Amino acid sequence: MTDAISFRPLNVALRPNSAAAKAYAAAARPPEPAAAGADTVEDALAAAHPLADGFKPQPGLDLKRHPGRLISDLVFTTRYLGGEAAWLTTDRQNIDRALSAVMTEPRLENVIAQYYQGPISSTMLPSAVVDGALGPKFFKDDVEATVTGLFTSGGLPQTGLADTVVCLVLPRGVVLVDGLSTDSDLEVRQAASAHPRHRRPVLVDDDQVDSLHGLGGYHGSVHAGATTVYYAVSVFSEGHNGIVAFDAPWKNVVATHYHELCEARTDPDVEDVIRTGDASKLGWYSRRGGEIGDIPMELAGAHLSLVMQEATLQDGTTAPLQLQWSNRAHGPEAL
């Protein structure tokens, strides 16, 4: 028997207190009872892994292990959409360098490793630019068609896809929409009144949620025949578009994709849960907070610098990232 859910799981990166965040709060999960306080063993773990400044332990928000699969040995590759003319070479180089660095940094991987029973790893494959100019808005069906097209045309690895996430990055100025290009206002309103797990989050004026209202990116999957292809997509966050937390847009892109990749490896099949309501496909998820990257963002609120930080890495360089939730610390761990 299918373990059905009655809520819409989160699979998005949202600017706290934004219109987009409020739209998802209305469509997402109901609260679950707070967990009991930490016992002596948990207290010892928390002491060894102190919280980041500005947070207090909240065990009631901890992630819970559901039966869905995890990705222990993650492979990821980035595709820059919009063609060569849409990108500065330095932006692409900075994103590639920093994303590879934060995804393989031992201290950061140690936070993620607590959710696995064995060793984990992360490997970045070479990135590429995808030809073809984009329109002013990029919709969910555009994302899925792009991922499917990359797979069927041989533009993605043809083996190991069960552990691979393709990261799509939109060029400067393109607005990301978590909705279909075919949706009308009437269809959106009807979807909002449907069963909670089928609800498409909408803004107060019934418009679709987009990056002009606080959406930074999301992750999901498509089925190309018998093959599942996992993806993450982000907006080029600057100005009023996306989630702006750093002094350069490329840093915002890296932090958003770090958020999405950490979620994609700990909860890869959330898109199927949203489609079908089958909770057995959830991985690590907090009914009161969402996925591993969502809870710190929500708690940070207007103070994004509490979780959007530049970390000093083992090799002495720095790179931008977003702090992730740690069950052993009952909050975001200090760098």
N, C-alpha and C positions, 0 to 999 in steps of 0.2 A: 504494500500500500504506500502511495506517495506521501511523504511527510510535507504537507502543504503549509504555506505561510499566508498570512493575511495582511502583509505590509509590503511596501516597495523598498528593497534594500538600496543602500547608497553605493554608487560606483563612480563618484564625481569628486573633483577638487573645487571647493567653494570659498569665496571670500567671506569671512565671518560677518554676520549682521547685514549682508547684502540682500537685495530682492531675491536673488537666486537661492540663497541659503534659506530664506523664509519659505520659498515655494517648495523646496525639498522637505523642509520640516513638516509642512502640511500634508505631504504625500508619502512620507517615509514611515519608518517603524514606530510602533507604540512603545511606551516605556516598559521595562521589566523591573521587578523588585530589586532594590539594591542588595548587593552581596554582603555577607557578614564581614566583619573586620578581619584584617590580616592576622594570622596566627604567628607563633614564634619563628617558625622557619621562614615565612614570608617577610616578617620584620627584618630578619637577618639578610635576606636577599635585597630588600629595599635599602638597607644600610650600605650594602656593597655597591649598589647601583643608584646613586642619589638622583633626585629629581632635578630637572632644569629649574632655573630661577623663575619665580612667579607662579609656581604650581604647588599644590598640596596633594597628598595621596588620595586617590578616589577609587578604591577597589570595586565599587559598584559599577564602574565604567569598563572594567577589564574585558578583553576579548574572550569569547567562548569558542571552543573547538567544536565545529560541526563536522558532519561526515565527508564533506567534499574534498576533492584532491588539492594538493599543494604543489608548488614548483620549488623543489629543493636546489636544483642546479639550473639556475636561470640563464637563458641566452637572450640578448636583446640587440636590436639593430634599429637605427634611426633613418627615417625618410623625410627629407625636407621638400615640402610640396610647393608648387608654384613656379618651378623652373629656376635656372641659374640666375636670371636677371632679378629675381625677387629676393636674393640673399647676398649679404656681405660675407665674403669668405672668412673673415675674422670671427663673425658671429657663429658660423657653423663649426669652426675650429674650437672656439671656446666652449660651445655646448658639448661637442664630442669629448674634449679633454676632461671637462669637469664631471660630466655624467659618468664616464668610465671610472674616474677617480672615486666618486662618492659611492658608486655601486660595488666597488671592490675594497674599500677602506675597511681594514679588520675591525676597528672599534665599532663602526656602524653596522657591519655585518653581524657582529656579536649581539646586537640588539635584536635583529631579525631572527638569528639562530635559535633564540629561546622558544620559538614556535614550532620547531622541528625536532624530531627524535635523533637525527644524525647530522653529519656535516652538510653545509650548504656552500654554494659557490655562485658567482655571477660573472658572466663573460659577455663583453661587447663585441659584436661583429662590425665590420666597416659600414659606415653610413653612405647614403647616396642622395642625390637630388632627383626628384621626379618631375619630368617635363609637364608643361601644361599650365596655363594661367588659371587662377581661381576667381570665382565671382566674389562679391562683397560678403556673402555669408556661406558658411560650410555646415551642412546639416548632417544629422545622424545617418541618413541614407547615403550621403556623399562619403562619409567615413567608411561605411561598410562596403560600398561599391569600390572605393579605392583599395581597401585591404584585399578584397576578393580579386580585383584586377591584378594587383601585384603578385598574388599567389598564382593565379592561372597563367599569367604571362611569364612566369619564371623569375620574377623580380624579388622573390623571397627564398630563403633556404628551403629546399624540398625535403629535407629530413630533419628530425628533431623538433618539429613544430609544436609538439605537445609541451615543450619546455621553453618555447620562444615567444617573445612579445615584440611586435613591430611598433615602434614609436613614430607617430606622425606629428610633424611640427608645421603649423600654419605660418605663412609669411606675414610680415608686418601689415596691420590694418584689416586683415580678414577676421570676421566675427564668427565664432564657433557657436553652434546652436545644438542643444540637446532636444531635438525634435525633428520631425520629418519635413522635407520640403513640400510634401503633398498635403500637410495638415492645414485645414482652414480653421478659422476662429470657432465655427460651430463644432467641428470635430474635436478641437481641443477642449471645449467646454463639456462635450459629451464624455470625453476620456476622463475629465476631472471628476465626473459624477459616477464613474464605473467602480468596480471592485478595487479596493485600495492597491493591490499589487499590480493592477493594470494602469493605474493612474499615471498620466504624463504630467510632471510638475509644470505649473503655469504661473506666470506673474499675476499680480492683482488685476491687471487689465486684460487677462486672458491671453496675453502674448506668450510665446514660447520662451523658455529660459535660455539665455545666451550670455556670451562673455562680456557684453556691455553692462550686465547686471550682476556680475560677480562669479560667473562660471570660469574656471581656469582650464579644465580639461576633464576627461573621463576615460575609463578603460572598459573593455568588453571583449566580445568574441564574435566571429562569424563562422558559419558552417559552409564550407566549399565542398559539396558532396559529402564524403565520409570524413573529411579533414576539418578539424577545428583550428582556426587561426586566431590567436590572441593579439589584441592591439591596445595601445594607449594613444590618446591624441591630446595635444595642448595648443592653446592660442599663443601668439607672440605677445606676451603681456607687457603693455606699456600704455601710459596715459589713462584713459577710462576703459580700456579693453583688457579683460582678464584680471589676474591677481598680481598687483604691483607691490613688491616688498623690498626690492633691492635697487641699487643705483644704476643698473644696466639691464635692459630687457632680456638679454641672453641668460642672465642669472635667474630671472623669474622662470624662464623655460626649464632650466635645469632643476630647480626646486619643485616645479609642478610635475615633471616627469619622474623625479625621485619618489614623490608622493604616489604617483600612479603605478610605478614599477613595484614598489613595496606592497601595494595593494594587490596588484596582478599576481604576485607570487604567493601571497597568503590567502587569496580568495579569487582564483582565476576564473571560476565559472559563474560569477555573480550575474552575468548577462542572461544565462540560461535560467537562473532563479527568477529574475525579473520577467522573463518571457513566459515561464511555465508555472511559477509558484512552488517549484519542487525544492524545499529547504534542504534536502539531502545533498544538494550540490554546493551549499555554502561551505566555505573553509573556516577561517578565523573571522568572527564577526561579533560586535557588541550590539545587542538590541537597543541599548540606550545611547550608543554613540556612533555606530557605523563601522567602517573598516579601520585598519591600523593607522591610516593617515588622517582620517576625518576627526577623530576625537581631539587631538592636539589643536587643530585649527579652530574647532568650535570653542574650546576652552580659552584660546588666546584672544578671541574676540577682536576688538579694534587694535590690540597690541601684537601685531603680526611678528614683530622682532623677537618675541618670546619663543617662536618656533621656526621662523624663517631666519636662518643664521648662516654665516660663512664659517665653515669648520677648518681648523688647521689639521691637515692630514699627516699621516706617518712620514711622508717624504718632505715635510716642511712647507708644502704649498697649501693654498686655501681653495675652497670650493663651496658654492652655495648649496643649501639643502633645506628640507623641512624635517624637523624632529618627528619621529614616529612614536606611537604608543608602546609602552613597555609594561607588560603585566607584572613583572617582578618588582618594578618601581611604583606601580599603580599610577603611572603618568608618563610624560615624556622624560627620558633620561637626559642628564646633563652631558654635554660633549666633553 
